[in-house]
Amino acid sequence: MKVLVATSKPFAPVAIEGIKKVTDAAGYELALLEKYTDKAELLSAVSDADALIVRSDKVDAEVFDAAKKLKIVVRAGAGFDNLDLDAASAHHVVAMNTPGQNANAVAELVMGLLVYAVRNFYNGKSGSELMGKKLGLLAYGNVGRNVARIAKGFGMEVYAFDAFCPAEAIKNTGVTPVSSRDELFETCDIVSLHIPATTETIKSINADVVGKMKKGSILINTARKEVIDENSLLKLLAEREDLKYVTDIMPDANDEFAKFEGRYFSTPKKMGAQTAEANINAGVAAANQIVGYLKDGITKFQLNK
C-alpha cells in the first residue's frame, strides 16, 4: 500500500517522522509531495496512491479521476471544505478528517486574540479585563469546548448555542446553553465563531446578527472566512464605533477593514492550527486512521456517509 502525503504547506519534519513510524509499522510505503505549486504535480503523484493525506490542499473531482487506486483521503485537521465529498463518494473513496487534533491550538489562539483585543491591541491605552465578561460560543464542538475550558480559568461566564448539541449536554460541562443564535449575540459581550462553512452558514454572520450585540462587544472568527458577510460587517463597523472584530482569517476586503484602526485585527494567514503540537497530532492521527481503515475497516471519522 502506498500512502501519499501531499501538502503545498508542508508538515513539520517531526510530524512527517511520526507519520512514517505509523506507515512503516503497517508495512506501507510513504511518499511525499511537499511545497508543490502546480496541480499537475499532485495529479501525477496521486496516480498510484492507495491513500492520501492532505492539509488545506484541494481534493476535487479532477484529483479523484487521476487517483485510480485511491481508497481513502484524510484531511489532517477539522475543517474539510477542501474535500469534494460528492466526488469522493462517486469514486468510492472514503473521506475523513481528524477532528479535535488542533482544537486546543485554536482555542488558545482565540484567547490570545481576545486578550489582545480587550487590551486595545497593546497601544498603551487603558483596556478592560476578561473576568466577569460573558463569552458566547457559536457551535460547541471540540474547539468550542476547549475555549470554554480556558475561558473559565479567566473567570468568564460562558454561553453556547449549537443546533446539533443538546442543551443538557452543554449544561453538563458548566456552560449555559441559549435557545438561538440571536439570543447568544444579544446576551454576550464577546462572541467566538466555531461554525463550518456550509450552505446554511455562508455569509450568515452579517450586520443584522452582529448588530444585536451590546455596546463595546467583540466578534472573534477563527472558523471560516466564508461565514462572514464582509460588506455587511464593514457597514456595521462604520456605524458602530464601539464594536471590535478580530480574526485569524484575513478578509478579502482587508484594506477596507484595516481602516478601523484600534477596532480590527487579522493575522496575515490562518493561524489556528499553527503549532508544533497540532501539526504533529493531526498528521499522526491521519496516518493512524488510514491504517485503521485499510487494515480493519474502521470508518469512525468518515465524512461521506
C-alpha positions as a Markdown table, in Angstrom:
| # | Residue | x | y | z |
|---|---|---|---|---|
| 1 | Met | 0.0 | 0.0 | 0.0 |
| 2 | Lys | 1.3 | 3.5 | -0.9 |
| 3 | Val | 0.4 | 6.5 | 1.3 |
| 4 | Leu | 0.9 | 9.9 | -0.3 |
| 5 | Val | 1.3 | 13.0 | 1.9 |
| 6 | Ala | 0.6 | 15.9 | -0.5 |
| 7 | Thr | 1.0 | 19.3 | 1.1 |
| 8 | Ser | 1.6 | 22.6 | -0.5 |
| 9 | Lys | 2.1 | 23.9 | 3.0 |
| 10 | Pro | 4.3 | 21.1 | 4.5 |
| 11 | Phe | 4.0 | 19.4 | 7.8 |
| 12 | Ala | 6.8 | 20.0 | 10.3 |
| 13 | Pro | 9.7 | 17.4 | 9.9 |
| 14 | Val | 8.8 | 15.9 | 13.3 |
| 15 | Ala | 5.3 | 15.3 | 12.1 |
| 16 | Ile | 6.5 | 13.5 | 9.0 |
| 17 | Glu | 8.7 | 11.4 | 11.3 |
| 18 | Gly | 5.6 | 10.4 | 13.3 |
| 19 | Ile | 3.6 | 9.6 | 10.1 |
| 20 | Lys | 6.4 | 7.5 | 8.8 |
| 21 | Lys | 6.6 | 5.5 | 12.0 |
| 22 | Val | 2.9 | 4.6 | 11.6 |
| 23 | Thr | 3.1 | 3.7 | 8.0 |
| 24 | Asp | 6.4 | 1.7 | 8.4 |
| 25 | Ala | 4.8 | -0.3 | 11.3 |
| 26 | Ala | 1.9 | -1.1 | 9.0 |
| 27 | Gly | 4.3 | -2.2 | 6.2 |
| 28 | Tyr | 3.1 | 0.7 | 3.9 |
| 29 | Glu | 5.2 | 2.8 | 1.5 |
| 30 | Leu | 5.3 | 6.6 | 2.3 |
| 31 | Ala | 5.6 | 9.1 | -0.4 |
| 32 | Leu | 5.9 | 12.9 | 0.0 |
| 33 | Leu | 4.9 | 15.7 | -2.3 |
| 34 | Glu | 5.7 | 19.0 | -0.5 |
| 35 | Lys | 5.6 | 22.6 | -1.5 |
| 36 | Tyr | 4.1 | 21.8 | -4.9 |
| 37 | Thr | 2.9 | 24.8 | -6.9 |
| 38 | Asp | 1.2 | 23.2 | -9.8 |
| 39 | Lys | -1.8 | 21.0 | -9.6 |
| 40 | Ala | -0.3 | 18.8 | -12.3 |
| 41 | Glu | 2.3 | 17.7 | -9.7 |
| 42 | Leu | -0.5 | 16.5 | -7.4 |
| 43 | Leu | -2.3 | 14.7 | -10.2 |
| 44 | Ser | 0.8 | 12.9 | -11.2 |
| 45 | Ala | 1.8 | 12.0 | -7.6 |
| 46 | Val | -1.6 | 10.6 | -6.7 |
| 47 | Ser | -1.9 | 8.3 | -9.7 |
| 48 | Asp | -0.6 | 5.3 | -7.9 |
| 49 | Ala | -1.5 | 6.1 | -4.3 |
| 50 | Asp | -3.8 | 3.9 | -2.2 |
| 51 | Ala | -4.2 | 6.6 | 0.5 |
| 52 | Leu | -3.8 | 10.4 | 0.6 |
| 53 | Ile | -3.1 | 12.8 | 3.4 |
| 54 | Val | -3.6 | 16.5 | 2.8 |
| 55 | Arg | -3.8 | 19.7 | 4.9 |
| 56 | Ser | -5.6 | 22.6 | 3.2 |
| 57 | Asp | -4.9 | 21.2 | -0.3 |
| 58 | Lys | -8.0 | 21.0 | -2.6 |
| 59 | Val | -9.0 | 17.4 | -3.5 |
| 60 | Asp | -11.7 | 17.7 | -6.2 |
| 61 | Ala | -13.1 | 15.5 | -8.9 |
| 62 | Glu | -10.0 | 16.0 | -11.1 |
| 63 | Val | -7.8 | 14.6 | -8.4 |
| 64 | Phe | -10.1 | 11.7 | -7.8 |
| 65 | Asp | -10.2 | 11.0 | -11.5 |
| 66 | Ala | -6.4 | 10.8 | -11.5 |
| 67 | Ala | -6.2 | 8.6 | -8.4 |
| 68 | Lys | -7.2 | 5.3 | -9.9 |
| 69 | Lys | -6.1 | 3.2 | -6.9 |
| 70 | Leu | -7.2 | 5.7 | -4.1 |
| 71 | Lys | -9.2 | 4.1 | -1.3 |
| 72 | Ile | -9.1 | 6.8 | 1.4 |
| 73 | Val | -8.2 | 10.5 | 1.7 |
| 74 | Val | -7.7 | 12.1 | 5.1 |
| 75 | Arg | -7.7 | 15.9 | 5.7 |
| 76 | Ala | -5.3 | 16.4 | 8.6 |
| 77 | Gly | -7.4 | 18.9 | 10.5 |
| 78 | Ala | -11.0 | 19.6 | 11.4 |
| 79 | Gly | -12.3 | 21.7 | 8.5 |
| 80 | Phe | -12.9 | 19.7 | 5.4 |
| 81 | Asp | -14.3 | 22.2 | 2.8 |
| 82 | Asn | -11.3 | 21.5 | 0.7 |
| 83 | Leu | -12.5 | 17.9 | 0.1 |
| 84 | Asp | -15.2 | 17.3 | -2.6 |
| 85 | Leu | -17.2 | 14.7 | -0.7 |
| 86 | Asp | -19.6 | 14.0 | -3.6 |
| 87 | Ala | -16.7 | 13.3 | -5.9 |
| 88 | Ala | -15.1 | 11.1 | -3.2 |
| 89 | Ser | -18.3 | 9.0 | -3.0 |
| 90 | Ala | -18.7 | 8.8 | -6.8 |
| 91 | His | -15.2 | 7.3 | -6.9 |
| 92 | His | -15.8 | 5.0 | -3.9 |
| 93 | Val | -13.2 | 6.8 | -1.8 |
| 94 | Val | -13.6 | 7.2 | 1.9 |
| 95 | Ala | -13.0 | 10.8 | 3.0 |
| 96 | Met | -12.1 | 11.6 | 6.6 |
| 97 | Asn | -10.9 | 14.5 | 8.8 |
| 98 | Thr | -9.1 | 14.4 | 12.1 |
| 99 | Pro | -11.4 | 16.3 | 14.5 |
| 100 | Gly | -10.1 | 17.5 | 17.8 |
| 101 | Gln | -6.4 | 17.3 | 17.0 |
| 102 | Asn | -5.9 | 21.0 | 16.7 |
| 103 | Ala | -8.7 | 22.1 | 19.0 |
| 104 | Asn | -6.5 | 23.2 | 21.8 |
| 105 | Ala | -4.3 | 25.2 | 19.5 |
| 106 | Val | -7.3 | 27.1 | 18.0 |
| 107 | Ala | -8.8 | 27.6 | 21.5 |
| 108 | Glu | -5.5 | 29.1 | 22.8 |
| 109 | Leu | -5.4 | 31.4 | 19.8 |
| 110 | Val | -9.0 | 32.6 | 20.5 |
| 111 | Met | -8.0 | 33.6 | 24.0 |
| 112 | Gly | -4.8 | 35.2 | 22.7 |
| 113 | Leu | -6.7 | 37.3 | 20.2 |
| 114 | Leu | -9.3 | 38.1 | 22.9 |
| 115 | Val | -6.7 | 39.4 | 25.4 |
| 116 | Tyr | -5.1 | 41.4 | 22.6 |
| 117 | Ala | -8.5 | 43.0 | 21.8 |
| 118 | Val | -9.6 | 43.9 | 25.3 |
| 119 | Arg | -6.3 | 45.5 | 26.0 |
| 120 | Asn | -6.7 | 47.8 | 22.9 |
| 121 | Phe | -4.1 | 45.9 | 20.9 |
| 122 | Tyr | -1.4 | 46.9 | 23.4 |
| 123 | Asn | -1.5 | 50.6 | 22.2 |
| 124 | Gly | -0.7 | 51.9 | 25.7 |
| 125 | Lys | -4.3 | 53.0 | 26.5 |
| 126 | Ser | -6.3 | 51.5 | 29.4 |
| 127 | Gly | -8.2 | 48.4 | 28.4 |
| 128 | Ser | -10.6 | 46.1 | 30.2 |
| 129 | Glu | -10.4 | 42.6 | 31.9 |
| 130 | Leu | -12.0 | 39.3 | 30.9 |
| 131 | Met | -13.1 | 38.3 | 34.4 |
| 132 | Gly | -16.9 | 38.5 | 34.6 |
| 133 | Lys | -17.4 | 39.1 | 30.9 |
| 134 | Lys | -19.9 | 37.0 | 29.0 |
| 135 | Leu | -18.4 | 34.8 | 26.3 |
| 136 | Gly | -20.7 | 33.3 | 23.7 |
| 137 | Leu | -19.7 | 30.3 | 21.6 |
| 138 | Leu | -21.5 | 29.8 | 18.3 |
| 139 | Ala | -21.2 | 26.0 | 17.9 |
| 140 | Tyr | -20.0 | 23.7 | 20.7 |
| 141 | Gly | -17.7 | 21.2 | 19.2 |
| 142 | Asn | -14.1 | 20.3 | 20.1 |
| 143 | Val | -12.8 | 23.8 | 19.7 |
| 144 | Gly | -15.7 | 25.4 | 21.5 |
| 145 | Arg | -15.3 | 23.1 | 24.4 |
| 146 | Asn | -11.6 | 23.9 | 24.7 |
| 147 | Val | -12.4 | 27.7 | 24.5 |
| 148 | Ala | -14.9 | 27.2 | 27.3 |
| 149 | Arg | -12.4 | 25.3 | 29.5 |
| 150 | Ile | -9.8 | 28.1 | 29.1 |
| 151 | Ala | -12.3 | 30.9 | 29.5 |
| 152 | Lys | -13.5 | 29.6 | 32.8 |
| 153 | Gly | -9.9 | 30.0 | 34.1 |
| 154 | Phe | -10.2 | 33.7 | 33.3 |
| 155 | Gly | -13.4 | 33.9 | 35.3 |
| 156 | Met | -15.6 | 34.4 | 32.3 |
| 157 | Glu | -19.3 | 33.5 | 32.1 |
| 158 | Val | -19.6 | 31.1 | 29.1 |
| 159 | Tyr | -22.7 | 30.6 | 27.0 |
| 160 | Ala | -23.2 | 28.5 | 23.9 |
| 161 | Phe | -25.6 | 27.8 | 21.1 |
| 162 | Asp | -25.3 | 24.7 | 18.9 |
| 163 | Ala | -28.3 | 23.5 | 16.9 |
| 164 | Phe | -26.8 | 19.9 | 16.9 |
| 165 | Cys | -25.8 | 19.7 | 20.6 |
| 166 | Pro | -28.5 | 19.2 | 23.2 |
| 167 | Ala | -28.8 | 21.9 | 25.8 |
| 168 | Glu | -28.4 | 19.4 | 28.6 |
| 169 | Ala | -25.1 | 18.3 | 27.2 |
| 170 | Ile | -23.8 | 21.9 | 27.1 |
| 171 | Lys | -25.1 | 22.5 | 30.6 |
| 172 | Asn | -23.4 | 19.4 | 31.9 |
| 173 | Thr | -20.0 | 20.9 | 31.0 |
| 174 | Gly | -20.7 | 24.0 | 33.1 |
| 175 | Val | -21.7 | 26.2 | 30.2 |
| 176 | Thr | -25.0 | 28.0 | 29.9 |
| 177 | Pro | -27.0 | 27.0 | 26.8 |
| 178 | Val | -29.1 | 29.5 | 25.0 |
| 179 | Ser | -32.0 | 28.8 | 22.7 |
| 180 | Ser | -30.9 | 30.6 | 19.5 |
| 181 | Arg | -28.1 | 32.3 | 17.7 |
| 182 | Asp | -29.7 | 35.6 | 18.1 |
| 183 | Glu | -30.0 | 35.2 | 21.9 |
| 184 | Leu | -26.3 | 34.4 | 22.0 |
| 185 | Phe | -25.4 | 37.7 | 20.3 |
| 186 | Glu | -27.9 | 39.7 | 22.4 |
| 187 | Thr | -26.6 | 38.2 | 25.6 |
| 188 | Cys | -22.8 | 38.1 | 25.3 |
| 189 | Asp | -20.1 | 40.7 | 25.4 |
| 190 | Ile | -17.9 | 38.6 | 23.1 |
| 191 | Val | -19.0 | 36.0 | 20.5 |
| 192 | Ser | -16.5 | 33.5 | 19.1 |
| 193 | Leu | -17.4 | 31.7 | 15.9 |
| 194 | His | -16.8 | 27.9 | 15.5 |
| 195 | Ile | -19.2 | 27.1 | 12.7 |
| 196 | Pro | -18.3 | 25.3 | 9.5 |
| 197 | Ala | -18.8 | 26.8 | 6.1 |
| 198 | Thr | -22.0 | 25.2 | 4.8 |
| 199 | Thr | -24.9 | 26.2 | 2.6 |
| 200 | Glu | -26.7 | 27.3 | 5.7 |
| 201 | Thr | -23.8 | 29.3 | 7.3 |
| 202 | Ile | -22.1 | 31.0 | 4.4 |
| 203 | Lys | -22.4 | 34.8 | 4.9 |
| 204 | Ser | -24.8 | 34.1 | 7.9 |
| 205 | Ile | -22.8 | 36.4 | 10.2 |
| 206 | Asn | -23.9 | 39.8 | 9.0 |
| 207 | Ala | -24.9 | 43.3 | 10.2 |
| 208 | Asp | -28.3 | 42.1 | 11.4 |
| 209 | Val | -26.8 | 39.4 | 13.6 |
| 210 | Val | -23.7 | 41.2 | 14.9 |
| 211 | Gly | -25.7 | 44.4 | 15.3 |
| 212 | Lys | -27.6 | 42.7 | 18.1 |
| 213 | Met | -24.5 | 42.8 | 20.3 |
| 214 | Lys | -24.4 | 45.3 | 23.2 |
| 215 | Lys | -22.1 | 48.3 | 23.3 |
| 216 | Gly | -18.4 | 47.6 | 23.4 |
| 217 | Ser | -18.7 | 44.0 | 22.1 |
| 218 | Ile | -16.1 | 41.9 | 20.3 |
| 219 | Leu | -16.6 | 39.4 | 17.5 |
| 220 | Ile | -13.9 | 36.7 | 17.0 |
| 221 | Asn | -13.7 | 34.5 | 13.9 |
| 222 | Thr | -11.2 | 31.6 | 13.9 |
| 223 | Ala | -13.7 | 29.4 | 11.9 |
| 224 | Arg | -14.0 | 30.1 | 8.2 |
| 225 | Lys | -13.9 | 33.3 | 6.1 |
| 226 | Glu | -17.0 | 32.3 | 4.2 |
| 227 | Val | -19.3 | 32.6 | 7.2 |
| 228 | Ile | -18.8 | 36.4 | 7.3 |
| 229 | Asp | -20.8 | 38.7 | 5.1 |
| 230 | Glu | -17.9 | 41.1 | 4.7 |
| 231 | Asn | -19.7 | 44.0 | 3.1 |
| 232 | Ser | -22.4 | 43.9 | 5.7 |
| 233 | Leu | -20.0 | 43.8 | 8.5 |
| 234 | Leu | -18.0 | 46.7 | 7.1 |
| 235 | Lys | -21.1 | 48.8 | 7.1 |
| 236 | Leu | -21.9 | 47.9 | 10.6 |
| 237 | Leu | -18.4 | 48.7 | 11.9 |
| 238 | Ala | -18.7 | 52.1 | 10.2 |
| 239 | Glu | -21.9 | 52.7 | 12.0 |
| 240 | Arg | -21.0 | 51.2 | 15.4 |
| 241 | Glu | -17.7 | 52.7 | 16.5 |
| 242 | Asp | -17.9 | 50.6 | 19.7 |
| 243 | Leu | -17.5 | 47.2 | 18.1 |
| 244 | Lys | -14.3 | 45.2 | 17.5 |
| 245 | Tyr | -13.6 | 42.4 | 15.1 |
| 246 | Val | -10.6 | 40.1 | 15.4 |
| 247 | Thr | -9.8 | 37.1 | 13.2 |
| 248 | Asp | -7.0 | 34.8 | 12.0 |
| 249 | Ile | -8.5 | 34.8 | 8.5 |
| 250 | Met | -7.6 | 37.8 | 6.5 |
| 251 | Pro | -10.8 | 39.1 | 4.8 |
| 252 | Asp | -11.0 | 39.6 | 1.1 |
| 253 | Ala | -11.7 | 43.3 | 1.9 |
| 254 | Asn | -8.8 | 43.5 | 4.3 |
| 255 | Asp | -7.8 | 47.0 | 3.2 |
| 256 | Glu | -11.3 | 48.2 | 4.0 |
| 257 | Phe | -11.3 | 46.5 | 7.4 |
| 258 | Ala | -7.9 | 47.9 | 8.2 |
| 259 | Lys | -9.4 | 51.4 | 8.2 |
| 260 | Phe | -10.9 | 50.6 | 11.5 |
| 261 | Glu | -7.7 | 51.1 | 13.4 |
| 262 | Gly | -7.9 | 50.1 | 17.0 |
| 263 | Arg | -11.1 | 48.0 | 16.4 |
| 264 | Tyr | -9.9 | 45.4 | 13.9 |
| 265 | Phe | -7.1 | 42.9 | 13.7 |
| 266 | Ser | -6.3 | 40.0 | 11.4 |
| 267 | Thr | -3.3 | 37.7 | 11.4 |
| 268 | Pro | -1.5 | 37.6 | 8.0 |
| 269 | Lys | -2.5 | 34.0 | 7.5 |
| 270 | Lys | -4.7 | 31.3 | 9.1 |
| 271 | Met | -3.1 | 30.6 | 12.4 |
| 272 | Gly | -5.5 | 28.4 | 14.4 |
| 273 | Ala | -3.7 | 25.1 | 13.9 |
| 274 | Gln | -0.2 | 26.6 | 13.5 |
| 275 | Thr | 1.5 | 25.0 | 16.5 |
| 276 | Ala | 4.0 | 22.2 | 16.6 |
| 277 | Glu | 1.8 | 20.1 | 18.7 |
| 278 | Ala | -1.3 | 20.4 | 16.4 |
| 279 | Asn | 0.8 | 19.8 | 13.4 |
| 280 | Ile | 2.1 | 16.5 | 14.8 |
| 281 | Asn | -1.2 | 15.4 | 16.3 |
| 282 | Ala | -3.2 | 15.9 | 13.1 |
| 283 | Gly | -0.6 | 14.2 | 10.8 |
| 284 | Val | -0.2 | 11.2 | 13.0 |
| 285 | Ala | -3.9 | 10.9 | 13.5 |
| 286 | Ala | -4.4 | 10.9 | 9.8 |
| 287 | Ala | -1.9 | 8.1 | 9.3 |
| 288 | Asn | -3.5 | 6.0 | 12.1 |
| 289 | Gln | -6.9 | 6.5 | 10.6 |
| 290 | Ile | -5.6 | 5.3 | 7.2 |
| 291 | Val | -4.1 | 2.2 | 8.8 |
| 292 | Gly | -7.3 | 1.6 | 10.8 |
| 293 | Tyr | -9.4 | 1.8 | 7.7 |
| 294 | Leu | -7.2 | -0.2 | 5.3 |
| 295 | Lys | -6.5 | -3.0 | 7.8 |
| 296 | Asp | -9.7 | -3.1 | 9.9 |
| 297 | Gly | -12.3 | -1.2 | 8.0 |
| 298 | Ile | -12.7 | 1.5 | 10.8 |
| 299 | Thr | -14.7 | 4.4 | 9.5 |
| 300 | Lys | -15.2 | 6.4 | 12.7 |
| 301 | Phe | -14.4 | 9.8 | 11.1 |
| 302 | Gln | -15.8 | 9.2 | 7.7 |
| 303 | Leu | -17.4 | 12.3 | 6.2 |
| 304 | Asn | -19.1 | 11.0 | 3.1 |
| 305 | Lys | -21.6 | 8.5 | 4.6 |
